Amino acid sequence: MLTEQQNGQPADRATSSYHGRVMAQIAELSPVAPLTVLQEEEQLFQASVRQFAKERLAPHVRAMDEEGKFRPDLLRELFDMGLMGIDVDEEYGGQGGSFFQSVLAIEELAKVDPSASVIVDVQNTLVTNAIERWANTDQKRKYLGQLATKSVGAYALSEAQSGSDAFALTTRAVEDGGSYSISGRKLWITNAAEADVFLVFATIDPAVGYRGITCFFVERDMPGFQVGKKEDKLGIRASSTCELIFDDVRLARDQVMGEPGKGYKVAIETLNEGRIGIAAQMLGLAEGAFEHALKYAKERKQFGKPIGEFQGVQFELAEMATRIEAGRLMVYNAARLCDADQPFVTQAAMAKYFCSSIAEEIASKAIEVLGGVGFTKDYPVEKLYRDAKIGRIYEGTSNMQRVTIAKALLDSRK
């Protein structure tokens, strides 16, 4: 843009005026808000989740971590607040919100307790998300109303031999007349201890590989189905992770979600959005750890002054804040792209990869800022450090995210 004076010479005022009018017209026609500036509805929603996390969740975090169980009364409050059906249509009892609002809730909860965050994450970004996209009207009417108001859902894909190789499934669904019989085992299923509704992926024809994968609705009280061992984990301990056992579980044909043999598509497309949720969880965890470190740096005194006045601590805080800001931009961008029905798979992988890295790094640095007390259970940062490790593993390891990113880069240059 021309200015009033450039290199000592008067600018072309007519050209400058014309350019200004054009830019004003463009701004009026297509205003673009900064990624981190929230709309009023989003601000109110974020504030309500933040208040719940600080007032209701925070007092119980340590006890739930030690017990390895999420309090039923707090789970009920998550439903009462609408956090278990954020973007479920209102006609099914949900809040009718956006995917971005789900991300905001996941982020805010993770600042206080990543265990609570992952419960809400799986419910919204995997279970109800998949049902809204792939289920028929009758299935939506039956299950979304439950999930939005009272029932926890679980997403049962992983098995002992199918982690990163997600479709190396051995759980079989054998067609028998007008129904199916499922037998096999699932491992590492989040929310399984509390769930009433399970999205279960099984193969109806191992000979055709991933083209045999099919998604089924399984309910907790069905004969032959059992929730097995609950894992004793390093972190996110209040979030249940269990094995599932299927012994000739009989399912009617209307328990199939989507088309038979199309379960791989359900899984892939749902996990793409789920990775944004995990990125938001890790972002919130990093923010929570940073807030503890910043507060301590202002209060803790050594050599007669707060440790935040020492350059060594200042540099660490500056580095942490910068990485968090970068992560927030990546997460918000991926979520906004998703809501806008724009391509987001690469951005989701980048956000998940980056935020899981910085969460572990920032939680570690927060412990160092706190020093000896940071290594004790009297302060929350040691728990956040334990919780952070899973971010590099579940819903696609860091290496799998790098594979996704690299393939997108190479394909775009063909």
N, C-alpha and C positions, 0 to 999 in steps of 0.2 A: 504494500500500500504506500502511496506517495504521502509525504508529510509536508507541513508548511514550509520547511526548509531542509534541503538535503545537500550535503557537501557545500554548504554556504550559498546555494542558489535557490531562489524561490521555486516552489513546486507548482505544478499545473493545478490550480485551484479547481478548475472545472472537472478535470479528471478525478481529483481526489473526492470532490463532492459526489460525482456519479458513482464512484466505487463504494462510497459510504452508503448511498441509498440502496445499491444492489445488495450489499451485505446485510443491511437492515431487513430488506424484503426476504432474503433467504432465511434469516433467523426467525422471522415471523411465521414463515410457511412451515419450517421444519425445526422447531426448537429441540435441542439435544441437551438433556441434563447430564451433568457429570455422573459417572458410575456410582460414586459413593454418596450422592445426594439423594435421600429417600423422599418419596412422595408422602403426603401427610398421613394417609392410611397406613403406609409402611412404617412410618415413625411411631405411630400409636401402637401398632402391633408389636414392633420391636421393644418398645418401652414396657408393655405388659408382660412380655416373656422375660425381660431383664428383671423386672420387679419380682416375678414368681421365682426366678432362679436364686435371687439374693435372699428373699424373705422366707420362702418355703423350702427350697431345695438345699441351700448352703448349710443350714444347721444339721442336716442328716447325712452329709456326704461321707464323712469319715466313718461313721457307724455302718453305713451301707457297704462301704468298701471292705471293711473288716469282716462283716457278716457274709459278703458276697451275694447280697440280695437287695433288690429294689423294693422300697416300701409300697405296699398295695394302696395305701391312702394317697401317696403322691402320684401313683399311676392313675388313680381315679381322677385326681385333679388335672392331670394332663388331658384326659378325655373331656372333663368339664370345661376346660379352657378352649377346647376345639383343636388342640395341638396334635391329635391323632388322626385328623382328617382335614388338614389345612386346605388342600386344593381339590378335595372331593366336592362334587356339585352339591348345591344346597338341596336339590330334589332328593338326594340320597342321605341327607342329614349332615353333610359336611359344611365347611365354612365358605366354600366357593372362592377360595383365595388363589394365589398364584404359586408357581414353583419357586419363585424368588422369595416369597414369604416363608415357604418351608425352609429355605436356605438360611434366612434370617433367624428363624427359631432354632435351628440346629446350631448355628454359630453362638447365639446367646446362651443356650443351655450348656454348651461345651466350655464356656469360660468358667463355669462353676463346677460342672460335673459331666465329663464326656460320656459316662455311662447313661445318664438321662438323655443326652444328646443322641446317642446311637439308637436308643429305643424309638425316639421320634423319627430319626433318620430312616431306619428300615421301614417303619410303618408308612411313611409318606413317599419316599423316593423309590422304593422298590415295590412294596405290596399293593397299596392302593393305586399307585401310578400304573403298574402293570394291568391291574383289573380295569381301570378306566380306559386304557388303550385297547385291550385285547378281549375283554369279556363281552358276552352278549347282554342284552337288556335285562333278562331274567336274572342272570348271575350278578350283574351290578346291583339290581334291586335287593337281592338276597344278602350279598356280602358287604357292599360298601356301607349300607346302613349300620351293620354290626360294627364294622371296623372304625367308622367315624365316631361312634358313640360309646362302645363298651368292650369290643373284642380286640385283642392284640393279634397281629398277623406276623407270620414268619415266611421267609423266602428260602426254600430248601433246594439248593443246587449242589453244593460241595459234597464230595465223597472222599474216601481215603486215597483213591488214585486219581481224583479229578479236582485238582486245585487250580493251578494256572492253566492246565489242560482241561478246561471247564466241561468239555463234552465227552470225556472218557468215562461215561457213566456206566455203572453196572446194575443200578436199580432198574428192574424190569416191570413193564406194564404189559400183561398178556391179555389180549382181547378174548373174551369168552362169551359168545352169543352177543347180547346187547350191552355188555358191561366189560369192565377191565378188572384185572387182579394185579395189585402191585406188591412186589416183594423186594427187599433190599435194605440198605442202610444209608443214612446221610450223617455227615459229621460237621461240626463247627457251625451249627445253625443258630443265629442270633435271635433272641426273643423267644426261643423254643419253650422255656419253662413256663412262660406266661401266656403263650399263644393259644388261641382257639381255632384259628384258620391258618392253613399252611398251603403255600403254592409249591407243589412238589414236581420236580422235573425227573422224568423217567424215560427210558427208551422203549418204544414198541417194536423196534426191529434193529438189533445190533448190527446186522449185516450192512445196513445203509449208513452207518456212522451217525453224524450229527443230524441227518435228515430223518432219523427215527425218534429224536427227542420230542417229547410232548409234555405240556404243562397241565397238571391236575389240581383241582381243589380237594384238599383232604381236611376233614374236621377232626378235632381232638378226640371225640368220643366214638369214632368209627371202630368197629371190631377189627382186631389185628394190628392196630396202630398203637405205638407206644413211644413216649418221650423217654429216652434213656439217660445215660450218664451226663451229668452237668460238669463241665470242665472247670478246674481250679486254675485260674489264670494269673498272669503277671499284672495286668492292668484291666481297665474297664470292668472291674470285678462285679459291680452291681448289675451289670447287663448280663443276662444269662446266655450261655453258649452250650448247646447240648447236642447229643446224637439223637437221631430219629430211627426207629425200627419199624419196618413194614413186613408183616407176615400174612400174606394173602389178604390184603386189604381190598375189599370189593367196592368198586366205584361204578356208578351209572354213567352212561355216555354223556349226560349233561354235566358231569363233573370235569369234563375236558374244557380248558380255557383256550380259546383260539382253535385252530385246526390241528388234528393229529399230524405229527411230524413237523410242526412249525414252532415247537417249543424253543429251538435254538434262537429263533428270531426274537421271541419274547424275551429271552434271557439277555441276549446281546444288547438290544435296544434299551431295556430297562437298566442294565448295569451301566450303560453310558451316562444316564442321568444320576444313577446312584453314586458315581464317582464324584460328581459335583457335591453331593451331600457329604461324602467323606472328607472332601477338601474343606468344606465349611466347618466340619467338626474339628479338623486339625487346625484350621485358622482360629476358631474360637479358643481352643486349648492354648495355642501360642499367645493369644491376647490375654487370657487369664494368667498365664505364667508371667508375662511381661508386666501386667498390672501389679502383681505381688512384688516383683523385683523393683519396680519404680517406687512403690510405696515404701519399701524397706530402705531403698537408697536415700530417701528423703528423711527417714527417721533415725536410722542407725548412725551413731557417731563414733568416729575414731580420730585420735590425735586432735580432739577438740572441735571437730566439724563433721557435718553429715558426709557419709562416704560418697554421696552423689556429687560432691564438689571435687572429687579426685578425677583427674582426666582419664585414668584407666577404666573407672566405672562408667564415666560419661560415654566413652567410646563404645563400650559394650551395649549400653542402653540405646545409643544412636543406631548401632548396627541392628539390634533386635527390632526397633521400631520401623526401620527402613524395610526389612524383610517382611514384616507383618503388613505394611502398606502395599507392597508388591503382591503378596498373597491375596489380600482383600480385593485388589483390582482384578486379579485373575479369576477368583471365585465369582465375584459379582458379574463380571463380563460373561462367563460361561452360563450363569443362571439367566441373565437377561437374554442371551442368544437363544437359550432353550425356550423361554417364554414367547419369544418372537418367532418361533418356528424357523430359525436360521441354523445352519450347520454349526455344531458345537462339540463334536466328538473329540477333535484334537485339543480344543481349549479345555475340555473336561479332563482329559488325560494330563495335560500340562498342569492344571490347577491341583489335581490330586497328587501328582508327583512332587510338585514344588512345596505344597502346604504340608505334606507328610514329612518332608525333609526339614522344613523350618520349625515344625512343631517340636520335633525331637531336639533339634539344636537349641531352640529358645528355652525350652524347659530345662535343658542342661545348664545353659548359661544363667538362668534364673536361680538355680541351686547355688551356683558359684557366687552370684551377687549376695545371696543370703548367707553364704559361708556355712559354718558348722550347723546352724539351726536349720538350714535348708535341707540338710541330709536327714533330718529327723521327721517323724510323723506329726510333730506339733505344728508344722507349717504345710500348706497344701501343695507346695511345688514338687515334693518328692512323689506324690501321687500322680500329678500331671506328667511327670517324667516317665512313670511306669505306663500311664495311659497312652502316651504318645507313640510307643513302639509299634502298636498294631496298625497305625496309619500306613506304614510302608508295606503292609502284608495284605489286609483284607480288601475285598472288591477289586482285586487286581494288584499284584505286587508292583513295586517301583520299576522293576525290570520290564514288566508287561506294559506299563505306561510308556516307558521309553521306546519299546517296540512299536506301540501304536503311533507315537509321535513321529518316529523315524519313517515309518511306512507312509504316513501322510505327506511328509516332506519329499520323499523320493517319488511318490506317485504324482505329486504336483509338478514335478520337473520332467515328466515323460514327454 
